[in-house]
């Protein structure tokens, strides 16, 4: 089934696309949860990890015992031309999730798939697509991050699913949030009917319950049902500001960190259409290589505390303290995000992609890479009633910025030596690097450079629902904040800090383009767009065309 052509700048769903989605059972609500003790399919279907000849399929069949589930992949919706089939096991040991590999498929093709229970009951029909092999003229990805159930509807998922224009969905992490009910969002802000589980996710059951909650959302189910997904975890799939040995949101009274981490990773691999590799690559014909890396769980060192420097500085000596911080621990060579083994793998893989003459090397990862210092103008017009903690934090960030220190130590800006090694590897490979980032809730476009040489561009996505700077710096107009941040940061070419949505990323041999799509609302259900912003980098230029 060929995809319809790309839409106008503010797209709408064609009648043909709507009919196709309806035929797949995608026009109505998501699959309801079954009563405890009942058996049957729940939470829809999903696919992921596509290659040119295989794809991973997922469903969930609720049962109190191990159950054999059959599956079929066909070229047509009526399943008259079945090309792959087999069986998998739904077991309470894996929260009744079923994951199977469909192999022997043809490259660059749409396929339909379904699961069949022991009594002949059928799952919803899913649609998936293999990656192209050889000559590839165009490839389109819907890129998401930071989807908080309580802040609003997943309208971005709905829009991408109904558009019918994408080959692949990419989720850069924060697929869910671990907080207990009323923490984030607060009870005053949460959208009625979209409350999180009562307790914070700490145990295996807690993380599983988080998935059950999020995956009952019909728009998320629909996205998984019509597109294969490449997914990676960020921090909130475990705990806020996760690093290798802990997290900001993990306290001693919450038990052993290693046990919590193992539980979160087990639940993630049960519920998500992902393989077991911590990092891997996806070859998109002769057009691009998409790299998936782990910048959180595997090897990241503990983030530095920028505010501690401010608090410990002698009166009037904060700027000097930050200068010493800048020239000392902040630049330490042993601080890492990916770890040595993953860094070496990525450097080698970048070289191999370039050697294969692929125009684009696309790095899918979690955290903002471009340099960001805080603009001194953010405190202009700050209301006197602003919370004291925020006033002090902003002042600390501004003073740090005067010393050239970025404000977010949880981003690549907190690990400059590790970032420099990545840039060096990309330059030595001769890569046309396109970095896809999430985590920050805001939209950013950076020209990345290293020691005066262009490295590539960063397309950093805004959140599906989680609030951005408008929730913290509410006294600033979004366009004013954007202007001030761009003025303070030479690498930053554009940003939007007040709208939710997703990125539509298109690759061709000549160019790579991101279209940041802004939903009209997340508080009300609907797929209307408030607007879009398009930015393009031409092959070989390693900077945005302005």
N, C-alpha and C positions, 0 to 999 in steps of 0.2 A: 504494500500500500504506500504509494509515494506521499510524501508530506506536501501540504499546500505551500505555495510560495510565501516568503516572509511578508508580514503585514505592513501596513502604513505605520508611521511613527507612533500613533496611538491605535493599536490593533483591536480588532473585534473578532469574534468567533464566526467563521463562515457557517452557512447552513450545512454544507457538506461535512465539515469537521464536527459540528454539533451532532449530526446524525450518526457519524462513526462512533463518537463517544457514547451516545445513547445506546448504540448497538452493543457496546461493551458493558452496559449497565452502569455508566458513570454519571448519569444525569441526576440521580437521586441521592439520598443520604448514604452515609457509610454503613458498613456491616455492623449490626447491633451486637452488643456483648451478650453472650449466652448466660443463662442462669447457672449458678454453681451446681455441679453434678451433671449438667447437660453435656452432650457431645455434639460436635459439628465445627464447621469452619468459622473462624472469627478474624476480624481485623484485616480482611482483604488479602491481596497478593502483592508481591513485589519482585523486582529483578535487579541485578546489579553485576558488577565485575565483568562487563562485556569485553570480549576480545573478538578477533575477526571470525572465529569458528565456534565460540561457546559463550554461555552466559549462565549466571547463577540465578536460580529461582527460589522464591520464599513463599510460604504461607504458614498459617497456624491452625491446627485442628485440636480443639479442646477435648480432652478425654482423660480419664483417670488411670489409663494404662497405655503401654506402648501400642501404637496402631500403625499398620502399614497403609501408606497413602500413595496412590498411583498419580503419575503426572504425564501430560502429553504436550508436545509442541507441534504446531501445525503452521502451514503456509497461509491458511485461510481461516476466517472466523467460524466457519461451520465444521472445522476439524475433519474435512474429507481428505486432506493431504497431510497426514501426520509424518513428521520427519525425525522425531526423537521422542522417546518415552522411557519410563522406568518407574521405580518406586523409591520412597523415602520413609523415614520413621518419625512419627510424632510421639515424643516421649515427655512425661512430666519432668524428667531430669533436665530437659532443655526448654521448660515452660511450654511444651507442646508445639514448639516451632519446628518447621520442616525446611531444610535447605538442601537443594540438589543442583548438580551441574548438568546442564543440557549441552551436549557436545555434538560434533559433526555437522554444525550449521554452516551456511554459506555466508560469505562476507557482505557487510553493508545491507542486510535484509531486515525487513520487519517480520516478526513472527508473533503468533498468538499462543498462549499457554493456559493450562488449567490443571487443577488437582481434583482427584476423585477419591471420595471416602469409601470405607468398607461396605456401606449400604448403597453405594452408587450416587451418593450426594455429591454435588459439584461445587467447587469454589467459584467465585467470580472469574470471568475470563480476563487475563492480562495481555498486554501488548509489550513486546520488547524488541530490541534491535541490536544486531551485531555491529562491531566496528568495521569500517571499510579497510580493504587491503589494496595496495597499489594506488593508482591515480585517484586523487580526491580533490574535487573542485571547491567544496564548501562543507563546513561542519559547524553545527550550532548547539550551544550548551545553555541551559538554564541554571544559573548559579545562585545558591541560597546560603544563608547563615543566620544564626541567632533567632530561633523561633520559640518564643515564650507563650505557652498556651493561655495563660491568664490575661495577658495584655491585649489580646484581640484575636480576630479571626485570621486564619491562614489564607487570606485573599491572594497573596502572591503565588502560593501553590496552585490555587484554583485558576488564576490567570494563565500561568504557564501550561497547565494541563489542558486547558480548553483551546489554547492557541493553535496547537497542532503543528508547530513550526520547529520543534527541537529534536535533535538526535539523541540527546543525553541530558540527564539532570546531574548536577554536581552539588553536594552539600558539604560545605567547608567546616561544619561543626556547630556546637551549641544547638543540636537537634532538639534537645530538651534542657530544662533547668532543674537542678537537684533540690532547690530550697523547699522548706516546709511551707504549708499554706499560710498566706498573709505576710510572708517575708518579702517576696519579690515576684509579683506585685503585692502591694499592701491590700488589706481588706477593702479600703476605700476605692482603690483603683481597679481591682480585678473585674473583668467582664462577667456579669452574672451567668451562671451555667458553665463557666470555664475555670472552675477552681482546681487547684492542684491537689494531690493527695495531702493528707493532714501532716504527715511526718516528713522530715527531710530524708532523701534517699541516701542510705548509708549501707544497708545490707543488700544481699542478692535479691531478696523479695522486694525491697524498696525500689531498686532500679528496675526490676521487671514491672512493678506496678506503674512506674513512671512511663514506661513504654506503652503499657496497656491504655493509660490515660490519653497519651498523645495520639496513638494510632487509632483511636476511635473517631478522630476528626475526619469528616468525609473528604475534605480537600486534600489532606495529607494522603489518605487512602487513594484518592483519585490520581494524584501525582505519581505514586508508586505503581499504580495499575497501568498507566499508559506510557511510562518512560523508564528505561533502565537508569540506575543511579550509581555514581561513584561517590561514596560517602567516607568521611573521616571524622574522628572525634576531635573536639577541642577540649576546653576545660570542664564545662558544665555537665557533660556526660559522666563526669566523676565528681568534681568539686571546683568551686571558683578558684581561678589562678593556680591550676594544677602545675606542678613540676614533678620531676622524677621521684623525689622523696617526701612529698607532702603537698599541701595546698593551703591557701588563705582560709578556705572554708572547711578545714578539718581540724578539730580540736582533740585534745588527749582523751576527753570523755566519750569520744565517738568511736573508740576502739583502735585496733591496729591498722595503720595506713596500708600496709601491703595487702591485708585481707580485704579492705574496702576497695582498693584498686582492682584486685582480682575479681571481686564480685561485679564491679561496674563493667569491666571488660568482658566478662562472661555474658552478662545480660545484653551488652551491645552486640556481641557476635551472635547471640541467639536471635535477636529481633531484627537485625539489619541485614540487607542483602550484600554482605561483605565477606571477603576471604579472610584467611588467618594472617596474612602478611602485614607487618607493621608499616611497610612502605613498598611501593611497587610502581609500575609504569603501564601506560595504555598507549599503544601505537595506533594513531589515527591515519591509516594509509600512509601515503608519502607526504602528507600535509603537516603532521605535528606529532610530538610525543607529549602526553599528559603525565606528569609525575605527581604521585601522591606521597607525601611525607608525614612523619609524626613529629610535631614540634612540641609535644606536651608530655606524654607518659614515658617515653622510652629513655631519654637521656638529658633532658633539659635541666640545667642547674637552677638553684633557688634564685628567684628574682631578688634584686637589690631593693632596698627600701629608701626611696628618695626622700621621704618625709623625715626619716631618722636623721639624715644629714642636717636638715633644717633645724630640728629640735635640739640637736647636740652642739650646734654652732654657738660660739660666744656671741654676745650682743654686738650687732653691727658687722659680724664676720661671716654671714651666711654665703655671700658670693665667693669669698675666698675658700670657704669650706667646700663649695661645689666645684671650684676649680681644682682643688686637691682630689676630690672624688673623681672628677673627669680624668685626671692624669694618672690615677691610681687604679682602684679596684674596678671601676667601670670599664676600663680598657683591658682588663686582664685577659691574656691570651687563652687561658684555660677555661674561660667561661663558654659554655656551649648550649646550643638549642637542639641540634640534631644528634650530637655525639659523633665521635670520630668515624665509626663504622658506616653510619648513614651518610655522613659527609663524603666519604670516599666513594660510596656507591653512587651518589648523585653526581659527583664530578665525572665519574666514568660513564654514567648513563647520558649525561649531557654531551660528552664527546661522541658517543656512539650515535646519538640522534643527529648531530651535526654531520658526522661522517656519512650517514645515510641520506644526506641532502634534504632533510626535512626543514621547511622554512621556519617552523615555530617550535620552541621548547617552552611548554606551559607548566608552570609550577603551581599545583594546587596545594595550598597549605592554610594555616589557621590565622596567623597574626599579622598585623600591619608591619610592613618592611620599611617603607619610606621614612626619612628623618622628619620628626615632628617636635619642635619646641613650642612652648605655650606663648601665644601672643600676649604682650603686655596690655593690650587694649581690652582683654576679656573682663577686667574688673571695672571698666568705665561704665557708669550707670548702675552698678551693682546696688540693689536695695539695702538699706541699713538693716532691715530685718533678716537678711540672709544669715543662715546658720553659721555660727562661729567656726565650726570645723571646716566648712567649705571655704570661708574667707581665708583661713590660714593655709589650707591646701593649695588654693589658687596662688597665693602669694609665694609659697614655696616653689611651685612649678614655674612661676615667672622668674624668680631669682635663679633657678637652675638653668632656665633658658638663656639667661644672660651669659652664662658660662658655657653655652653650647650643649647642655645636657637635655635630652628629650624628657618629656613629662611622663611617659608611660613606660615603666621598667618591665612590664609584662609583655611588651611587644619586642620586635627585633631591635628596637632602639635601646633596650636594656642589655643587649648582648652584641656590642659593636664589633668585637673581634670575630665572632661567629658569622655575623653578617658580611664582614669583609672577606672571610674565607669563601663564602658562597659566591659573592661577586667575582672574586678572583677566579674561581672554578668556571664560572660562566664565561668570563672574558677569555680564559685560556682555551675553552672549548670553541670559542667563536659563536656562541649561542645567540639567537634572537629570543631573549627571555621575556616571557609574559608571566607575571606573578599574579595569581588570584588569591585574595585574602578575605577573611571575615572578621569576626570577634568584636570589632569596635562599635557595631550598630550603626555606623555612619558610612557615607559613601566618599571615597577618595580616589584621586587619579594622580600618580606620581611618575615623574621621569627619574629613574634610578641611575646613579652614577657612582664611580669609584675612582678616586685620585685623578679626576678630570676626564675620565673615559666613560662614555655611555654604556650602561649595562643592559638596560631594557626598561620596561614599564610595569607599573603595578596598577591593577584594577581591583580596588578594595570595595567589597560590597556592603551595602546597607542591610539592616536586619529585616527579617520577615515581619516581626511584631515588636521586638524589644526596643524600648525608647533610646534615643540618641542624646545628643547634647541639648536638645530642646527640653529634656527633662531635668537637666542640671543647671544650665545657663539660660534660664528662661527669660532673663531681662534683655538678652541680645537677640536681635533679628537674625534669621538664618543667613541672609545675604551679607550682613555686616560681619558676622563671625567668619564666614567663608573668605571674605576679602582680607580680614585681618590675619587669618591663618596662612593664606597664600603669601601675603606680604612677609610674614615671619619665616617662611619655609621655602627656600628656593626650589626644592624638588617637587613641591606640591603645585599642581597645575589647575586643579578644580576640586571642590568638595561640596557636599550637601549634608547637613547635620540635623535635619529635621523631618525627614520623610522615610517611610518604610516601603519595602518592595523586594526586588531582586534584579540580577544582572542577566541580560541576554548577550552572550558572547559568541561572536561569529568569526571563524577562521577561514581565510581563503589563501591561495598562494601569494597574493599581493599584499594582504592587509589582515590585521586583527582588530576587531571593533567590539567595544562594550557599549551596550545600551542600558543605562541604569533606568529601570522602570519604577515609577513611584505610584503606589496605590492611593486612590482617593481617600480611603479610610481603612482602618483596621478595627475600629469600634463597631462598625456596621458591616454586615456581610455583603460582598459584592466585588465585581472584578473591574470596575471602572478605574481608569488611570487618571492621576492628576497631571501627569506629564512624563517626559523622558529626557535624558541627556546622553548624547552619543559622542564617543571619542575614539579615534582611530590611530593606530600606529602602522606605518608602512614597513614592509619587510626590509630588513637591513638598516633601518633608521634608528631603532632602539630609543625612540622618543615619540611622544604624541604629536600628531600633526595639528597645529592650532590655527 
